[in-house]
Amino acid sequence: MDSKDFNNITFSNFKWLNEPREWEASKELLEFSTDDKTDFWQKTLYDFAYNTGHLFGVEIREDFTVEICIEADFTTLYDQAGLMIYIDEQHWLKTGIEYNDGQPMIGSVLTNGISDWGTGVYLGNANKFFLRLTRLGDVVCVKYSTDSVTWILVRLCPFPIADKYFVGPMACTPKRGGLAVKFSKLKFTKPAEDILHSN
């Protein structure tokens, strides 16, 4: 998809990386349940590589901002749902809520050959939250919101330049299956002039 088509992007344009057994989508709404023991991770600390998480994405070739609303009941270690920008198995970023240390946390994982992980306490109702992911040149900026009005920075980081990016909702459950997730209010736009400070 090119920027001239951003206003016309709906879930009907998307396709699966690792399609779950149970899912349903309309133009405006995506709902699915995670399969057992799914994840995206490369090597760090554990020395294993997983590329089995669920990603419902669309190919984007230009700079973009995507916003979405995510609803889920996170209860089990490493339950996670959010957004992902994916080039290949070795180069991607996922961001959203992940259940860790007995509570839902907000964070992101950047993988460039190997994965890192940054996380912090989520200040709000984790059962329904909003994410914004912007790609601008060789930079990705991630923000979250509890109300889709005030946006809080999660991460600003370098990201590889590629011919195209696979972008969309993501969910994984490394310790179980059956996390029911709902994604709505999908919106693609051109990036703001100031991606770091614009609200």
Sequence and secondary structure as in RCSB ss.txt:
>XXXX:A:sequence
MDSKDFNNITFSNFKWLNEPREWEASKELLEFSTDDKTDFWQKTLYDFAYNTGHLFGVEIREDFTVEICIEADFT
TLYDQAGLMIYIDEQHWLKTGIEYNDGQPMIGSVLTNGISDWGTGVYLGNANKFFLRLTRLGDVVCVKYSTDSVT
WILVRLCPFPIADKYFVGPMACTPKRGGLAVKFSKLKFTKPAEDILHSN
>XXXX:A:secstr
  GGGGGG  GGG EEES  SEEEE SS EEEE  TT  EEESTTT  EEE SEEEEEEE S EEEEEEEEE   
STT EEEEEEEEETTEEEEEEEEEETTEEEEEEEEEESSB  EEEE  S TTEEEEEEEEETTEEEEEEESSSSS
 EEEEEEE    S EEEEEEEE TT S  EEEEEEEEEE   S TTT  
